[in-house]
Amino acid sequence: MNLEPTTFTPIGVVHCAFGEPSDPKTMRNSLSTLEIDEKYQDALEGIEKFRHIFVIYQIHRALGYDLRVHPMGDESIPKRGLFATRTPRRPNPIGLTVVEVLNIEGNKITVTGLDALDDSPVLDIKPYEEHFDSPKGVEAEKDPDYRPQEG
Protein backbone atom coordinates (compact mmCIF):
# COMPACT_ATOMS: atom_id res chain seq x y z
CA MET A 1 0.00 0.00 0.00
CA ASN A 2 1.44 3.37 -1.01
CA LEU A 3 -0.05 6.09 1.19
CA GLU A 4 1.00 9.69 0.69
CA PRO A 5 1.22 12.11 3.66
CA THR A 6 -1.65 14.57 4.00
CA THR A 7 -1.55 18.15 5.23
CA PHE A 8 -4.41 20.09 6.82
CA THR A 9 -4.74 23.82 7.45
CA PRO A 10 -6.58 24.67 10.69
CA ILE A 11 -9.79 26.69 10.40
CA GLY A 12 -9.56 27.96 13.97
CA VAL A 13 -8.35 27.34 17.50
CA VAL A 14 -9.78 26.10 20.81
CA HIS A 15 -9.80 28.39 23.85
CA CYS A 16 -10.40 26.68 27.19
CA ALA A 17 -9.09 26.49 30.76
CA PHE A 18 -7.01 23.36 30.16
CA GLY A 19 -3.40 23.78 29.08
CA GLU A 20 -2.57 20.28 30.31
CA PRO A 21 -4.54 17.03 30.16
CA SER A 22 -7.00 16.77 33.03
CA ASP A 23 -9.83 14.54 34.19
CA PRO A 24 -11.88 13.88 31.02
CA LYS A 25 -15.19 14.32 32.84
CA THR A 26 -14.10 17.71 34.21
CA MET A 27 -12.94 18.81 30.77
CA ARG A 28 -16.17 17.72 29.08
CA ASN A 29 -18.29 19.58 31.66
CA SER A 30 -16.41 22.85 31.10
CA LEU A 31 -16.90 25.64 28.58
CA SER A 32 -14.72 26.03 25.51
CA THR A 33 -14.73 28.60 22.74
CA LEU A 34 -13.97 27.73 19.14
CA GLU A 35 -12.49 30.79 17.48
CA ILE A 36 -12.89 30.30 13.75
CA ASP A 37 -10.65 32.22 11.36
CA GLU A 38 -12.64 35.24 10.13
CA LYS A 39 -12.14 34.21 6.51
CA TYR A 40 -14.43 31.23 7.26
CA GLN A 41 -17.11 33.21 9.13
CA ASP A 42 -19.61 33.00 6.24
CA ALA A 43 -19.24 29.20 6.36
CA LEU A 44 -20.83 29.28 9.83
CA GLU A 45 -24.18 30.40 8.41
CA GLY A 46 -26.86 27.89 9.44
CA ILE A 47 -24.82 26.21 12.18
CA GLU A 48 -27.06 27.92 14.77
CA LYS A 49 -29.85 25.52 13.75
CA PHE A 50 -27.97 22.63 15.33
CA ARG A 51 -27.78 21.96 19.05
CA HIS A 52 -24.78 19.65 18.64
CA ILE A 53 -21.78 19.71 16.32
CA PHE A 54 -18.73 17.56 15.74
CA VAL A 55 -15.42 19.28 16.44
CA ILE A 56 -12.46 17.76 14.61
CA TYR A 57 -9.18 19.00 16.04
CA GLN A 58 -5.49 18.22 16.16
CA ILE A 59 -4.28 16.69 19.41
CA HIS A 60 -1.26 18.98 19.15
CA ARG A 61 0.48 17.96 22.38
CA ALA A 62 0.44 14.17 21.81
CA LEU A 63 3.86 12.60 21.37
CA GLY A 64 4.25 9.25 19.66
CA TYR A 65 2.01 6.23 20.07
CA ASP A 66 1.93 2.54 20.96
CA LEU A 67 -0.13 0.09 18.92
CA ARG A 68 -1.58 -1.49 22.08
CA VAL A 69 -2.60 0.54 25.13
CA HIS A 70 -4.50 0.26 28.39
CA PRO A 71 -7.86 2.04 27.86
CA MET A 72 -7.94 5.37 29.72
CA GLY A 73 -4.35 4.62 30.85
CA ASP A 74 -5.79 2.24 33.46
CA GLU A 75 -3.34 -0.64 33.83
CA SER A 76 -6.05 -2.76 35.50
CA ILE A 77 -7.79 -2.91 32.10
CA PRO A 78 -6.08 -5.28 29.62
CA LYS A 79 -4.31 -3.67 26.69
CA ARG A 80 -6.10 -3.46 23.36
CA GLY A 81 -5.35 -2.00 19.95
CA LEU A 82 -5.19 1.79 20.03
CA PHE A 83 -7.91 2.03 17.36
CA ALA A 84 -10.27 0.37 19.89
CA THR A 85 -9.64 3.20 22.38
CA ARG A 86 -9.90 6.98 22.61
CA THR A 87 -6.22 7.45 23.47
CA PRO A 88 -4.86 10.81 22.29
CA ARG A 89 -1.57 9.16 21.28
CA ARG A 90 -2.34 8.03 17.73
CA PRO A 91 -0.55 7.71 14.35
CA ASN A 92 -2.56 10.77 13.25
CA PRO A 93 -3.35 12.73 16.42
CA ILE A 94 -6.83 13.86 15.42
CA GLY A 95 -9.61 14.31 17.97
CA LEU A 96 -13.32 14.03 17.26
CA THR A 97 -15.89 15.12 19.85
CA VAL A 98 -19.61 15.83 19.75
CA VAL A 99 -20.26 19.06 21.66
CA GLU A 100 -23.31 21.09 22.64
CA VAL A 101 -23.49 24.56 21.09
CA LEU A 102 -24.36 27.17 23.72
CA ASN A 103 -23.77 30.42 21.85
CA ILE A 104 -22.52 31.75 18.52
CA GLU A 105 -21.25 35.29 18.28
CA GLY A 106 -19.52 36.27 15.07
CA ASN A 107 -16.68 33.81 14.53
CA LYS A 108 -16.78 32.43 18.10
CA ILE A 109 -18.76 29.34 19.10
CA THR A 110 -19.15 28.61 22.82
CA VAL A 111 -19.57 24.90 23.50
CA THR A 112 -19.59 22.37 26.30
CA GLY A 113 -18.42 18.78 26.05
CA LEU A 114 -15.06 19.34 24.36
CA ASP A 115 -12.04 17.40 25.61
CA ALA A 116 -9.40 19.38 23.69
CA LEU A 117 -6.59 21.42 25.23
CA ASP A 118 -6.20 25.19 24.98
CA ASP A 119 -4.75 26.27 21.62
CA SER A 120 -5.68 22.98 19.90
CA PRO A 121 -6.00 23.65 16.17
CA VAL A 122 -9.57 23.17 14.90
CA LEU A 123 -9.50 21.27 11.60
CA ASP A 124 -13.24 21.22 10.88
CA ILE A 125 -16.70 21.40 12.40
CA LYS A 126 -19.77 19.57 11.16
CA PRO A 127 -23.37 19.46 12.36
CA TYR A 128 -24.41 16.40 14.32
CA GLU A 129 -27.45 15.02 12.51
CA GLU A 130 -29.10 12.06 14.19
CA HIS A 131 -30.37 10.63 10.90
CA PHE A 132 -26.76 10.37 9.65
CA ASP A 133 -24.65 10.12 12.78
CA SER A 134 -26.44 7.84 15.25
CA PRO A 135 -26.76 4.05 15.00
CA LYS A 136 -30.55 4.56 14.87
CA GLY A 137 -30.13 6.89 11.90
CA VAL A 138 -27.76 4.52 10.09
CA GLU A 139 -30.37 1.76 10.39
CA ALA A 140 -33.17 4.09 9.23
CA GLU A 141 -31.18 4.98 6.10
CA LYS A 142 -31.56 1.35 4.97
CA ASP A 143 -35.32 1.93 4.57
CA PRO A 144 -35.93 3.17 1.00
CA ASP A 145 -38.97 5.17 2.20
CA TYR A 146 -37.08 6.97 5.02
CA ARG A 147 -36.84 10.78 4.73
CA PRO A 148 -34.75 12.64 7.35
CA GLN A 149 -36.10 15.72 9.11
CA GLU A 150 -34.22 19.00 8.53
CA GLY A 151 -32.21 20.48 11.45
KEZATI-670108 format. One record per residue: residue number from 0; x, y, z of N, C-alpha, C in turn. Coordinates in pm, 1 decimal, decimal comma, m for minus. Layout:
BEGIN
+-----+----------+----------+----------+----------+----------+----------+----------+----------+----------+
! pos !       nx !       ny !       nz !      cax !      cay !      caz !       cx !       cy !       cz !
+-----+----------+----------+----------+----------+----------+----------+----------+----------+----------+
! NUM !        X !        Y !        Z !        X !        Y !        Z !        X !        Y !        Z !
...
+-----+----------+----------+----------+----------+----------+----------+----------+----------+----------+
***
This chain:
BEGIN
+-----+----------+----------+----------+----------+----------+----------+----------+----------+----------+
! pos !       nx !       ny !       nz !      cax !      cay !      caz !       cx !       cy !       cz !
+-----+----------+----------+----------+----------+----------+----------+----------+----------+----------+
!   0 !     85,6 !   m117,5 !      0,0 !      0,0 !      0,0 !      0,0 !     90,0 !    123,4 !      0,0 !
!   1 !     65,0 !    214,5 !    m90,8 !    143,9 !    336,6 !   m101,5 !     56,9 !    454,3 !    m58,3 !
!   2 !     75,7 !    499,2 !     65,3 !     m5,0 !    608,6 !    119,0 !     78,9 !    735,4 !    127,5 !
!   3 !     30,2 !    840,9 !     67,9 !    100,1 !    969,0 !     69,4 !     62,3 !   1048,3 !    194,4 !
!   4 !    156,1 !   1124,3 !    251,5 !    122,4 !   1210,6 !    365,6 !     18,1 !   1315,0 !    325,0 !
!   5 !    m60,0 !   1357,7 !    421,9 !   m164,9 !   1456,7 !    400,4 !   m140,3 !   1575,6 !    492,0 !
!   6 !   m170,1 !   1694,2 !    443,6 !   m154,5 !   1815,2 !    523,5 !   m290,0 !   1883,9 !    536,5 !
!   7 !   m318,9 !   1933,8 !    657,4 !   m441,1 !   2008,7 !    682,0 !   m404,8 !   2148,7 !    728,7 !
!   8 !   m489,3 !   2245,5 !    696,2 !   m474,4 !   2381,8 !    745,1 !   m586,5 !   2406,8 !    845,0 !
!   9 !   m553,2 !   2442,7 !    969,1 !   m658,3 !   2467,2 !   1068,5 !   m752,9 !   2578,5 !   1023,7 !
!  10 !   m879,5 !   2565,1 !   1066,8 !   m978,9 !   2669,4 !   1040,0 !   m999,2 !   2758,0 !   1162,1 !
!  11 !   m938,6 !   2719,5 !   1273,9 !   m955,5 !   2795,6 !   1397,0 !   m876,4 !   2734,2 !   1510,1 !
!  12 !   m909,0 !   2778,1 !   1631,5 !   m835,5 !   2734,0 !   1750,0 !   m933,0 !   2720,4 !   1867,1 !
!  13 !   m899,0 !   2630,1 !   1959,8 !   m978,1 !   2609,6 !   2081,2 !   m925,3 !   2700,3 !   2190,9 !
!  14 !  m1015,0 !   2765,3 !   2263,3 !   m980,0 !   2839,5 !   2384,9 !  m1053,8 !   2772,5 !   2500,2 !
!  15 !   m978,1 !   2731,0 !   2601,8 !  m1039,9 !   2668,5 !   2719,0 !   m944,8 !   2683,2 !   2837,7 !
!  16 !   m986,8 !   2634,5 !   2952,3 !   m909,3 !   2649,2 !   3075,7 !   m802,6 !   2542,0 !   3092,4 !
!  17 !   m790,2 !   2450,8 !   2997,8 !   m701,1 !   2336,3 !   3016,2 !   m579,9 !   2342,6 !   2924,3 !
!  18 !   m465,0 !   2377,4 !   2982,2 !   m340,3 !   2377,5 !   2907,6 !   m270,2 !   2243,7 !   2915,6 !
!  19 !   m312,4 !   2162,1 !   3010,5 !   m256,9 !   2028,2 !   3031,2 !   m372,6 !   1929,3 !   3037,2 !
!  20 !   m347,4 !   1802,7 !   3001,9 !   m453,8 !   1702,8 !   3015,8 !   m505,6 !   1698,8 !   3159,3 !
!  21 !   m634,6 !   1680,2 !   3172,7 !   m700,3 !   1677,2 !   3302,8 !   m802,2 !   1564,1 !   3302,3 !
!  22 !   m878,0 !   1554,4 !   3410,3 !   m982,9 !   1454,3 !   3419,5 !  m1080,2 !   1474,3 !   3303,0 !
!  23 !  m1101,0 !   1371,4 !   3219,2 !  m1187,8 !   1388,1 !   3101,9 !  m1328,2 !   1437,2 !   3136,3 !
!  24 !  m1383,9 !   1390,0 !   3246,8 !  m1519,5 !   1432,2 !   3283,7 !  m1521,3 !   1581,5 !   3317,7 !
!  25 !  m1419,3 !   1628,3 !   3388,4 !  m1410,0 !   1770,8 !   3421,3 !  m1397,7 !   1853,8 !   3294,3 !
!  26 !  m1312,4 !   1808,2 !   3202,2 !  m1294,1 !   1881,2 !   3076,8 !  m1424,9 !   1888,4 !   2998,0 !
!  27 !  m1495,4 !   1777,3 !   2990,0 !  m1617,1 !   1772,4 !   2908,0 !  m1732,8 !   1849,5 !   2970,4 !
!  28 !  m1724,3 !   1879,5 !   3099,2 !  m1829,2 !   1957,8 !   3165,6 !  m1793,7 !   2105,8 !   3174,5 !
!  29 !  m1686,6 !   2146,6 !   3108,0 !  m1641,3 !   2285,5 !   3110,0 !  m1673,9 !   2354,0 !   2977,1 !
!  30 !  m1666,1 !   2486,1 !   2979,1 !  m1690,0 !   2564,1 !   2857,6 !  m1562,9 !   2575,4 !   2774,7 !
!  31 !  m1580,0 !   2576,0 !   2645,1 !  m1471,6 !   2602,8 !   2550,8 !  m1525,3 !   2698,6 !   2445,7 !
!  32 !  m1435,9 !   2773,4 !   2385,4 !  m1473,1 !   2860,2 !   2274,0 !  m1392,8 !   2818,6 !   2152,6 !
!  33 !  m1462,1 !   2799,0 !   2042,6 !  m1397,2 !   2773,4 !   1914,4 !  m1388,3 !   2907,4 !   1843,4 !
!  34 !  m1267,4 !   2955,1 !   1822,5 !  m1248,5 !   3079,4 !   1747,7 !  m1213,7 !   3041,5 !   1604,9 !
!  35 !  m1306,1 !   3066,3 !   1515,1 !  m1289,4 !   3029,9 !   1375,0 !  m1226,9 !   3147,6 !   1300,4 !
!  36 !  m1129,9 !   3118,2 !   1215,6 !  m1064,8 !   3222,0 !   1135,7 !  m1173,1 !   3303,1 !   1064,1 !
!  37 !  m1161,4 !   3435,2 !   1069,8 !  m1263,8 !   3523,7 !   1013,1 !  m1289,7 !   3497,7 !    865,3 !
!  38 !  m1190,5 !   3447,2 !    792,9 !  m1214,2 !   3421,3 !    650,7 !  m1314,2 !   3307,9 !    629,0 !
!  39 !  m1344,6 !   3230,6 !    735,2 !  m1443,5 !   3122,7 !    726,0 !  m1576,2 !   3159,0 !    793,0 !
!  40 !  m1591,0 !   3282,3 !    838,3 !  m1711,0 !   3320,9 !    913,2 !  m1839,6 !   3295,6 !    833,7 !
!  41 !  m1840,7 !   3324,8 !    704,6 !  m1960,8 !   3300,2 !    624,1 !  m1996,5 !   3151,6 !    619,7 !
!  42 !  m1898,7 !   3065,4 !    637,0 !  m1923,8 !   2920,5 !    635,8 !  m1999,7 !   2874,8 !    760,1 !
!  43 !  m2008,5 !   2961,7 !    860,9 !  m2082,6 !   2928,4 !    983,1 !  m2233,4 !   2949,0 !    967,5 !
!  44 !  m2275,6 !   3013,7 !    859,9 !  m2418,3 !   3040,4 !    840,7 !  m2498,5 !   2910,7 !    845,2 !
!  45 !  m2599,3 !   2906,4 !    930,0 !  m2685,7 !   2789,4 !    943,6 !  m2648,0 !   2697,3 !   1057,8 !
!  46 !  m2526,9 !   2710,7 !   1110,4 !  m2482,4 !   2620,9 !   1217,8 !  m2564,4 !   2642,6 !   1345,1 !
!  47 !  m2624,6 !   2761,5 !   1358,2 !  m2705,6 !   2791,8 !   1477,0 !  m2831,4 !   2705,0 !   1484,3 !
!  48 !  m2867,2 !   2639,5 !   1375,9 !  m2985,1 !   2552,3 !   1375,3 !  m2959,2 !   2418,5 !   1445,0 !
!  49 !  m2833,0 !   2392,6 !   1475,3 !  m2796,7 !   2263,2 !   1532,7 !  m2757,3 !   2278,4 !   1678,6 !
!  50 !  m2811,5 !   2192,7 !   1762,1 !  m2777,9 !   2195,5 !   1905,0 !  m2641,1 !   2131,8 !   1930,2 !
!  51 !  m2605,3 !   2034,4 !   1848,3 !  m2477,8 !   1964,8 !   1864,3 !  m2399,6 !   1969,3 !   1733,7 !
!  52 !  m2267,1 !   1976,7 !   1747,9 !  m2178,0 !   1971,2 !   1632,4 !  m2061,5 !   1878,3 !   1664,6 !
!  53 !  m1999,2 !   1826,8 !   1560,1 !  m1872,5 !   1755,9 !   1573,8 !  m1761,1 !   1859,9 !   1566,6 !
!  54 !  m1663,2 !   1848,0 !   1654,2 !  m1541,7 !   1928,2 !   1643,9 !  m1428,5 !   1831,1 !   1612,4 !
!  55 !  m1360,3 !   1857,3 !   1502,3 !  m1246,2 !   1776,4 !   1461,1 !  m1123,9 !   1864,2 !   1482,8 !
!  56 !  m1031,4 !   1816,2 !   1564,1 !   m918,2 !   1899,6 !   1603,5 !   m789,8 !   1817,6 !   1609,0 !
!  57 !   m679,1 !   1888,0 !   1603,4 !   m549,3 !   1822,3 !   1616,2 !   m515,2 !   1810,2 !   1764,1 !
!  58 !   m474,8 !   1690,8 !   1804,4 !   m428,1 !   1668,8 !   1941,3 !   m280,1 !   1709,0 !   1939,7 !
!  59 !   m256,7 !   1838,9 !   1946,3 !   m126,4 !   1897,7 !   1915,4 !    m17,9 !   1870,7 !   2018,6 !
!  60 !    m52,1 !   1820,8 !   2134,6 !     48,3 !   1795,9 !   2238,3 !     83,3 !   1647,4 !   2251,3 !
!  61 !     18,3 !   1561,7 !   2173,6 !     44,0 !   1417,4 !   2181,3 !    179,7 !   1385,7 !   2119,1 !
!  62 !    253,8 !   1299,6 !   2186,1 !    385,8 !   1260,3 !   2137,2 !    390,4 !   1109,3 !   2116,9 !
!  63 !    410,2 !   1066,7 !   1994,5 !    425,1 !    924,9 !   1965,5 !    300,5 !    844,1 !   1995,5 !
!  64 !    313,9 !    712,0 !   1979,5 !    201,3 !    622,9 !   2006,8 !    252,0 !    480,2 !   2021,7 !
!  65 !    171,0 !    398,1 !   2085,8 !    192,9 !    254,5 !   2096,3 !     73,1 !    187,8 !   2030,4 !
!  66 !     96,1 !     75,9 !   1962,2 !    m12,7 !      8,9 !   1891,9 !   m113,4 !    m55,3 !   1986,3 !
!  67 !    m69,1 !    m90,9 !   2107,1 !   m158,4 !   m148,9 !   2207,6 !   m145,4 !    m67,4 !   2335,0 !
!  68 !   m259,6 !    m31,8 !   2394,3 !   m260,0 !     53,8 !   2513,1 !   m364,3 !      5,3 !   2612,9 !
!  69 !   m347,2 !     47,5 !   2737,9 !   m449,5 !     25,6 !   2839,4 !   m554,7 !    135,5 !   2820,9 !
!  70 !   m683,2 !    100,0 !   2800,2 !   m785,8 !    204,0 !   2786,4 !   m784,0 !    300,8 !   2904,0 !
!  71 !   m793,9 !    428,0 !   2873,2 !   m793,9 !    537,0 !   2971,5 !   m667,1 !    535,4 !   3057,3 !
!  72 !   m560,2 !    469,5 !   3009,4 !   m435,0 !    462,1 !   3084,7 !   m445,1 !    377,6 !   3210,1 !
!  73 !   m553,2 !    304,1 !   3226,1 !   m578,5 !    223,6 !   3346,2 !   m516,2 !     85,5 !   3328,4 !
!  74 !   m406,0 !     61,8 !   3398,6 !   m333,8 !    m64,2 !   3383,3 !   m410,9 !   m184,9 !   3434,2 !
!  75 !   m521,6 !   m163,0 !   3506,7 !   m604,6 !   m276,1 !   3550,3 !   m693,0 !   m327,3 !   3435,7 !
!  76 !   m703,4 !   m249,4 !   3328,2 !   m778,9 !   m291,4 !   3209,6 !   m678,4 !   m348,3 !   3109,7 !
!  77 !   m703,6 !   m468,4 !   3057,7 !   m608,5 !   m527,7 !   2962,2 !   m585,5 !   m437,4 !   2841,1 !
!  78 !   m464,3 !   m444,6 !   2788,5 !   m431,4 !   m367,3 !   2668,7 !   m517,6 !   m411,9 !   2551,7 !
!  79 !   m542,1 !   m316,0 !   2462,0 !   m609,8 !   m346,1 !   2336,0 !   m550,0 !   m255,8 !   2228,6 !
!  80 !   m584,7 !   m282,0 !   2104,7 !   m535,2 !   m199,9 !   1994,9 !   m578,5 !    m55,3 !   2010,6 !
!  81 !   m488,1 !     37,6 !   1980,5 !   m519,2 !    179,0 !   2002,9 !   m640,9 !    225,0 !   1925,2 !
!  82 !   m671,9 !    162,4 !   1811,5 !   m790,9 !    202,6 !   1736,2 !   m920,1 !    160,6 !   1806,4 !
!  83 !   m909,8 !     77,7 !   1909,0 !  m1026,6 !     36,9 !   1988,5 !  m1034,7 !    118,3 !   2117,4 !
!  84 !   m964,7 !    232,0 !   2121,1 !   m964,3 !    320,1 !   2238,3 !   m977,2 !    465,2 !   2192,4 !
!  85 !   m987,5 !    553,8 !   2290,1 !   m990,0 !    697,6 !   2260,9 !   m858,7 !    764,4 !   2302,9 !
!  86 !   m750,7 !    687,7 !   2308,4 !   m622,2 !    745,4 !   2347,4 !   m585,6 !    862,6 !   2255,9 !
!  87 !   m529,1 !    968,9 !   2312,4 !   m486,3 !   1081,2 !   2228,7 !   m356,7 !   1052,1 !   2152,2 !
!  88 !   m283,7 !    950,7 !   2194,0 !   m157,0 !    916,0 !   2128,1 !   m187,6 !    820,5 !   2012,9 !
!  89 !   m189,0 !    875,8 !   1891,0 !   m233,7 !    802,8 !   1772,5 !   m138,8 !    829,9 !   1655,9 !
!  90 !   m139,3 !    744,0 !   1551,5 !    m54,9 !    771,3 !   1434,6 !    m85,4 !    908,3 !   1373,4 !
!  91 !   m212,5 !    943,8 !   1367,6 !   m256,0 !   1077,1 !   1324,6 !   m333,1 !   1135,6 !   1441,6 !
!  92 !   m271,3 !   1223,4 !   1519,3 !   m334,9 !   1273,1 !   1642,1 !   m450,1 !   1369,6 !   1613,8 !
!  93 !   m562,6 !   1309,9 !   1574,4 !   m682,6 !   1386,2 !   1542,5 !   m790,1 !   1350,3 !   1643,8 !
!  94 !   m851,9 !   1452,1 !   1703,2 !   m960,7 !   1431,3 !   1797,0 !  m1094,4 !   1458,7 !   1730,8 !
!  95 !  m1195,4 !   1386,6 !   1776,0 !  m1331,9 !   1402,9 !   1726,3 !  m1424,2 !   1397,8 !   1846,5 !
!  96 !  m1498,6 !   1505,7 !   1869,9 !  m1588,6 !   1512,2 !   1984,6 !  m1720,2 !   1576,9 !   1943,3 !
!  97 !  m1830,1 !   1520,1 !   1991,0 !  m1961,5 !   1583,0 !   1974,9 !  m1978,8 !   1678,7 !   2091,7 !
!  98 !  m2009,8 !   1804,1 !   2062,0 !  m2025,9 !   1905,9 !   2166,3 !  m2163,4 !   1970,1 !   2154,7 !
!  99 !  m2205,7 !   2033,1 !   2264,3 !  m2330,7 !   2109,0 !   2264,1 !  m2298,3 !   2255,6 !   2237,6 !
! 100 !  m2367,3 !   2314,9 !   2142,3 !  m2349,0 !   2456,2 !   2109,4 !  m2433,1 !   2538,8 !   2206,2 !
! 101 !  m2366,7 !   2630,7 !   2277,3 !  m2436,2 !   2717,3 !   2372,3 !  m2460,7 !   2856,6 !   2316,8 !
! 102 !  m2365,4 !   2905,6 !   2236,0 !  m2376,8 !   3042,3 !   2184,8 !  m2287,9 !   3057,4 !   2061,9 !
! 103 !  m2333,5 !   3139,4 !   1969,1 !  m2252,4 !   3174,9 !   1852,2 !  m2254,7 !   3325,8 !   1841,8 !
! 104 !  m2136,8 !   3383,8 !   1840,7 !  m2124,8 !   3528,6 !   1828,3 !  m2012,7 !   3557,9 !   1729,5 !
! 105 !  m2051,7 !   3601,5 !   1609,9 !  m1951,9 !   3627,0 !   1506,8 !  m1880,4 !   3498,4 !   1469,2 !
! 106 !  m1748,2 !   3498,6 !   1487,1 !  m1667,8 !   3381,4 !   1452,6 !  m1633,6 !   3295,8 !   1574,8 !
! 107 !  m1704,6 !   3317,6 !   1685,9 !  m1677,9 !   3242,8 !   1809,6 !  m1799,0 !   3157,1 !   1846,3 !
! 108 !  m1772,0 !   3029,2 !   1871,6 !  m1876,4 !   2934,1 !   1909,8 !  m1844,1 !   2884,5 !   2049,9 !
! 109 !  m1933,0 !   2910,3 !   2145,6 !  m1915,2 !   2861,0 !   2282,1 !  m1982,9 !   2725,2 !   2292,1 !
! 110 !  m1907,5 !   2627,5 !   2343,8 !  m1956,9 !   2490,0 !   2350,5 !  m1926,6 !   2429,6 !   2487,0 !
! 111 !  m1993,6 !   2320,3 !   2516,0 !  m1959,5 !   2237,1 !   2630,2 !  m1948,0 !   2094,4 !   2579,1 !
! 112 !  m1861,2 !   2017,4 !   2644,0 !  m1842,4 !   1878,0 !   2605,1 !  m1712,8 !   1850,0 !   2532,7 !
! 113 !  m1630,2 !   1952,4 !   2511,3 !  m1506,5 !   1933,7 !   2435,7 !  m1393,6 !   1887,9 !   2527,2 !
! 114 !  m1316,1 !   1790,5 !   2482,4 !  m1204,0 !   1740,3 !   2561,5 !  m1068,6 !   1777,1 !   2500,1 !
! 115 !  m1063,7 !   1888,9 !   2428,8 !   m939,5 !   1937,8 !   2368,6 !   m867,9 !   2031,4 !   2465,8 !
! 116 !   m738,0 !   2049,3 !   2443,1 !   m658,8 !   2142,0 !   2523,3 !   m661,8 !   2281,7 !   2461,8 !
! 117 !   m629,3 !   2380,8 !   2544,0 !   m620,3 !   2518,7 !   2497,5 !   m521,9 !   2527,4 !   2381,3 !
! 118 !   m554,9 !   2604,6 !   2283,0 !   m475,2 !   2626,8 !   2162,3 !   m473,2 !   2508,7 !   2066,1 !
! 119 !   m559,6 !   2408,3 !   2087,6 !   m568,5 !   2298,3 !   1990,3 !   m618,8 !   2353,8 !   1857,4 !
! 120 !   m551,4 !   2321,1 !   1747,2 !   m599,8 !   2364,8 !   1616,7 !   m731,2 !   2295,2 !   1580,6 !
! 121 !   m830,0 !   2372,2 !   1537,4 !   m956,9 !   2316,9 !   1490,1 !   m941,5 !   2289,7 !   1340,5 !
! 122 !   m964,3 !   2164,6 !   1300,5 !   m949,9 !   2126,5 !   1160,2 !  m1081,5 !   2138,2 !   1083,6 !
! 123 !  m1193,3 !   2114,4 !   1153,9 !  m1323,7 !   2121,8 !   1088,0 !  m1432,8 !   2115,2 !   1194,4 !
! 124 !  m1549,8 !   2161,5 !   1158,9 !  m1669,9 !   2139,8 !   1240,1 !  m1778,8 !   2093,4 !   1144,7 !
! 125 !  m1866,2 !   2008,6 !   1195,9 !  m1977,3 !   1957,3 !   1116,1 !  m2098,1 !   1943,9 !   1206,3 !
! 126 !  m2218,1 !   1963,7 !   1152,2 !  m2336,5 !   1945,6 !   1235,8 !  m2355,1 !   1798,4 !   1270,7 !
! 127 !  m2401,2 !   1774,6 !   1392,6 !  m2441,4 !   1639,6 !   1431,6 !  m2585,7 !   1624,7 !   1386,7 !
! 128 !  m2610,4 !   1527,7 !   1301,5 !  m2745,2 !   1502,5 !   1251,5 !  m2780,0 !   1357,9 !   1282,0 !
! 129 !  m2876,5 !   1341,0 !   1371,9 !  m2909,8 !   1206,2 !   1419,0 !  m2936,0 !   1109,0 !   1304,4 !
! 130 !  m3002,6 !   1155,3 !   1199,5 !  m3036,6 !   1063,4 !   1090,1 !  m2913,7 !   1017,2 !   1011,6 !
! 131 !  m2799,9 !   1083,2 !   1026,9 !  m2676,1 !   1036,9 !    964,5 !  m2578,0 !    978,7 !   1065,7 !
! 132 !  m2576,1 !   1034,9 !   1186,3 !  m2465,3 !   1012,5 !   1278,4 !  m2492,2 !    918,0 !   1394,7 !
! 133 !  m2614,9 !    876,9 !   1416,1 !  m2643,5 !    784,1 !   1525,4 !  m2667,4 !    644,5 !   1468,3 !
! 134 !  m2645,0 !    541,0 !   1548,3 !  m2675,9 !    405,2 !   1500,4 !  m2821,1 !    392,2 !   1453,9 !
! 135 !  m2912,9 !    458,6 !   1524,7 !  m3054,5 !    455,9 !   1486,6 !  m3072,2 !    515,1 !   1346,2 !
! 136 !  m3003,5 !    625,0 !   1320,6 !  m3012,6 !    688,5 !   1189,7 !  m2952,2 !    604,4 !   1078,9 !
! 137 !  m2840,4 !    539,2 !   1108,2 !  m2776,1 !    452,4 !   1009,2 !  m2871,9 !    340,2 !    969,5 !
! 138 !  m2939,3 !    282,4 !   1067,3 !  m3036,9 !    176,5 !   1039,5 !  m3154,7 !    230,8 !    959,2 !
! 139 !  m3202,8 !    350,2 !    994,0 !  m3317,0 !    409,1 !    923,5 !  m3284,4 !    434,2 !    776,7 !
! 140 !  m3159,4 !    469,9 !    748,4 !  m3117,8 !    498,3 !    610,3 !  m3133,8 !    376,0 !    520,2 !
! 141 !  m3139,1 !    256,7 !    576,8 !  m3155,9 !    134,6 !    497,3 !  m3297,9 !    121,6 !    442,7 !
! 142 !  m3392,2 !    195,3 !    500,9 !  m3532,2 !    193,1 !    457,5 !  m3546,3 !    285,4 !    336,4 !
! 143 !  m3584,1 !    232,4 !    219,8 !  m3593,3 !    317,2 !     99,8 !  m3698,2 !    427,8 !    110,6 !
! 144 !  m3792,5 !    415,3 !    203,5 !  m3896,6 !    517,3 !    220,2 !  m3862,3 !    620,6 !    326,8 !
! 145 !  m3746,7 !    605,3 !    392,7 !  m3707,7 !    696,8 !    501,6 !  m3669,9 !    833,2 !    445,8 !
! 146 !  m3719,5 !    940,2 !    509,1 !  m3683,6 !   1077,8 !    473,4 !  m3644,4 !   1149,9 !    601,5 !
! 147 !  m3519,0 !   1195,7 !    612,1 !  m3475,3 !   1264,1 !    734,9 !  m3543,8 !   1398,9 !    752,5 !
! 148 !  m3556,5 !   1440,1 !    877,8 !  m3610,0 !   1572,1 !    911,4 !  m3496,4 !   1673,4 !    905,5 !
! 149 !  m3522,8 !   1793,4 !    861,1 !  m3421,6 !   1899,8 !    852,8 !  m3394,2 !   1957,4 !    990,3 !
! 150 !  m3261,1 !   1982,2 !   1020,7 !  m3221,5 !   2047,9 !   1145,0 !  m3244,9 !   1962,6 !   1258,2 !
+-----+----------+----------+----------+----------+----------+----------+----------+----------+----------+
***
